[in-house]
């Protein structure tokens, strides 16, 4: 049960628990920063014109590259 909660998914993408945790935290922090920039943009439209969309594109590219590198059967095509 615990191994399913903590290890099954990281192993399925070719990572250890700690490596997966670090990468997930990095994605999360990037999304929080982009979300805050989007909120500021909503208040002051001249600021952060492309920050949100650039972050989404960058994170999407990173995710696709990681999936392809992992050799996972869930790589690229099945997630688009």
N, C-alpha and C positions, 0 to 999 in steps of 0.2 A: 504493500500500500504506500509506504513512504517513498520507496524508490520510484513508484509510478508518479507520485506528486512532484518529486524533486529531480529525478534523473532521466525519466523516459524521453521527455521532449529535448533536453539538451543533447542527449546521446543521438537522437534521431537527426540532429543537424550537425553531428560530428564535433560537439563541444563538451567540455566538462561543465559541471554545475557552476563553478566560479567564473569561468570564461564567459558562459552564457549570461550570468548575472551581470558581469561588467558591461557586456555589450548591450544588454537590455536597459541597464541604467543609463548608458550613453544615449541610446535612442530616446528614452524617456526625457532626459534632461534637454536634449535638442528640441523635442516636441514642446516642452514647457516654455523654453526660451522663444520658440517661434510663435507659440500661442500668445505669450505676453506681447510680443512685437505686433501681432495682429490686433490685439486689443488697443494698443497705443495707436496703431494705424486707423482703427475705427474712430478714435477721438480726434486725431490729427492726420488727415489723409495724406499730407505731404511727407510724412515720415514712414520709414520701413515699407516702401512701395512694393518690394519683391521678396522681402524676408520670409514670409510664410510660404509662398509658392516655391521659392528656392529651397527651403528646408525640406518640404515634402518631396521634391524631385531628388534631392541629394540622398535623403533617407531611403527612398524607394530604390534608387540605384544601388546603394550599399546592400540593401536587403536582397535584391536580385543577384548581386555578385556573390554574396555569402552563400545563398542557396545553390547557385551553380557550382561554387567551389566545394561545397559539401558533398556533391554527388547524390544529394537527396532525391528520391523519386518524386518529391513534392516541389522540385525546383521549377522555377520560372513559369512554364506554361500552365501548370495546374492552379496557380495562384492569381493569374491575370484575368 
